[in-house]
Amino acid sequence: MFFCISELANIEPMYQYSLTWFIYLYLYSIAQSLKSDDIEERINNIVEHITLSIYKNVCRSLFEKDKLLFSLLLTVGIMQGKGRVDDQVWRFLLTGGIALDNPYPNPAPEWLSDKSWSEIVRASKLPNLDGFFDHVQKNVSKWKELYDSGKPHKDQLPDRWSGLGGIDRMVVIRCFRPDKMVPAVQDFIVDNMGQAYIEPPTFDLAGSYSDSNCCSPLIFVLSPGSDPTAGLLKFADDREMGGSKTQTISLGQGQGPLAAQMIDKAIKEGTWVVLQNCHLATSWMPALERICEETITPENTHPSFRLWLTSYPSDKFPVSILQNGLKMTNEPPKGIRANLLRSYLSHPISDPAFFGSSKKQVIWQKFLFGLTFFHALVQERRNFGPLAMEKALSPQKYVFYNMAQTWQNLSKNITTRVSNFCFCFNDLHLFSGECNYGGRVTDDKDRRLLMSLLSIFFSWDLIEHESYHLCEGDLYYVPAHGPYQVLSELTHVVRVSLVNLRKALKGQIVMSTELENVFNSMLVGKVPAVWAAKSYPSLKPLGSYVTDLLTRLQFLQDWIDNGPSTVFWLSGFYFTQSFLTGVAQNFARKYTIPIDYIVLFQITKEETHMDEKPEDGAYVKGLFMEGARWDRENMVIGESFPKILFDSLPIIKLKPGEMSKFQHENLYVCPVYKTSARRGTLSTTGHSTNYVMSIELPSDKPQKHWVNRGVACLCQLDD
């Protein structure tokens, strides 16, 4: 694995990593990975932890163009260590094979290029592709379907090649559709390593800082248009290291000795020093290297000291500093989703005070999403060169990174001019299109294009319509301002109240009535009222509530990182009905039939785990039965055992289908509630808001038998 990392220096001189750094991550993984008494399981836990740690730590120091390449090298390197990669096939994937001529005539010159046909012939010499070119010759029409497909990397290959997988399958994609190699590589990585290895972590200054120490410089590797200084100074303020505690100097002619004095003073006082543009002071770099090796040592350095460096890639930058420092890049991420995440995690949107500053929150958040989407769209269009913009783009042109002022102006405009939308739209177009973007675009046709695109995002329709679609199809739309936010702006309330409470206890701020209530609730183990007001329904005491909240967050994060699980934790959904509707809709789309659907609940014999996902529907778990139990021998509802109030249900299979085909006999229609209180305000359907749904459970007794006992299922218990 370390050999794979060290090879990155051949791609870019700033990609330098030391064996000491690798050993540190190795020891960290031993300490932080899941413990187990089983030796094999313990080793697997360590391996998984260090592999993901290596990926995340290296990725934050790579430019966007190299992150997928690193992930591929890491994947193949691990597979080679396990003997799962044929070196001949791997070399062919990288080079396309080598040959001087091709004695076989192209069977389809009207659509298959001579280059692709030559690669097909050469690929036929590989172990698992024997007879490949012969099959193509005899089945041209079948292979043309692959050539014409919009997703050839997902489609099944013809005939006996349908079972081809791994690198062999990527070789076929390379031969027919080299334009789809990137998604093919992504699929290959997901299949062998997991979803996490194609989703590089977003830029996280706080996370990088927490991984650093006083003797390890933090290095920003710059790219055109990126300037981390503003974000760094804001971060310094957040860490109470702003003002005179952070000294900044731009290196250049004669600035080296002054920088050395600043460092010498800061290591004693425990302050920060920011040395900008180190690439402009190559003659002083050996002196900086000596300072890092001889002066900034554990015995001489205050623990709070940090040395921050910024530099464009340079082969004159000291290798020892690169190897021992913590490197970061801050490029625009690739992809609409990653761009949106970057915007929402960046200053000032990430600041709760700013995000909640507008008095028109619904309109403000809709416009904010529209503008961040527009920002992501412009960044992505640059990848298409003259097709996306009239002027051929170079990395130095049309950079749109710093959006902080635009976000702030947007908030002010919406708050102060929301009563006059026409004037507001004119202003929004002016400062967003003409000033922020138009000021960076030199071609008048490109300015016209930007203003045309912007008109999609600043319009009446965005305000008036829920789930306003930003383009054709259902993929991209403005999310509704509703229950989706409850679990999160909750985590925000919890975090802010705890931070402020700690400051109040230290005497840094005034102890308000709200903070005092939080403090008193915590003393008696009760969920504070300010939390409960933003929370999902829960009757748990404070300790159990926090554990439940963290479990819910982890459930959602695992889904994001690893994709849908085999069994869904039903209790973890805030709005369970939407999940059930989604299951039924997937069924309807799959079979392309307009149906009056129903979801049948079938209790399985498995308690916690299923090896495979069902062909239709979904597996769920997490329900508790009150007033009765589940008779696991007879697979029906049974009487409760003495002194046992609740019984957990096994995994339930949701089986969607046509209502007319289901038999509704010998069943108890069992209501499901969020908590044991079984109460809440009435909704428009006439049900309590605590009510989730009803499920049909097999019963060998009349339904009234269980109705009289008040049998119901709960999503969570009170303990």
Secondary structure, 3 states (H helix, E strand, C coil): CHHHHHHHHHCCCCCCCCHHHHHHHHHHHHHHCCCCCCHHHHHHHHHHHHHHHHHHHHHCCCCHHHHHHHHHHHHHHHHHHCCCCCHHHHHHHHHCCCCCCCCCCCCCCCCCCHHHHHHHHHHCCCHHHCCHHHHHHHCHHHHHHHHHCCCCCCCCCCHHHCCCCHHHHHHHHHHHCHHHHHHHHHHHHHHHCCHHHHCCCCCCHHHHHHCCCCCCCEEEECCCCCCCHHHHHHHHHHCCCCHHHEEEEECCCCCHHHHHHHHHHHHHHCCEEEEECHHHCHHHHHHHHHHHHHHCCCCCCCCCCEEEEEECCCCCCCHHHHHHCEEEECCCCCCHHHHHHHHHHCCCCCCHHHHCCCCCHHHHHHHHHHHHHHHHHHHHHHHHHHHCCCCCCCCCCCCCCCCHHHHHHHHHHHHHHCCCHHHHHHHHHHHHHHHHHHHHCCCHHHHHHHHHHHHHHCCHHHHHCCCCECCCCCCCECCCCCCHHHHHCCHHHHHHHHHHHHHHHCCCCCCCHHHHHHHHHHHCCCCCHHHHCCCCCCCCCHHHHHHHHHHHHHHHHHHHHHCCCCEEEHHHCCCHHHHHHHHHHHHHHHHCCCCCEEEEEEECCCCCCCCCCCCCCEEEECCEEECCEEECCCCEEECCCCCCCEEECCCEEEEEEEHHHCCCCCEEEEEEECCCCCCCCECCCCCECCEEEEEEEECCCCHHHHHHCCCEEECCCCC
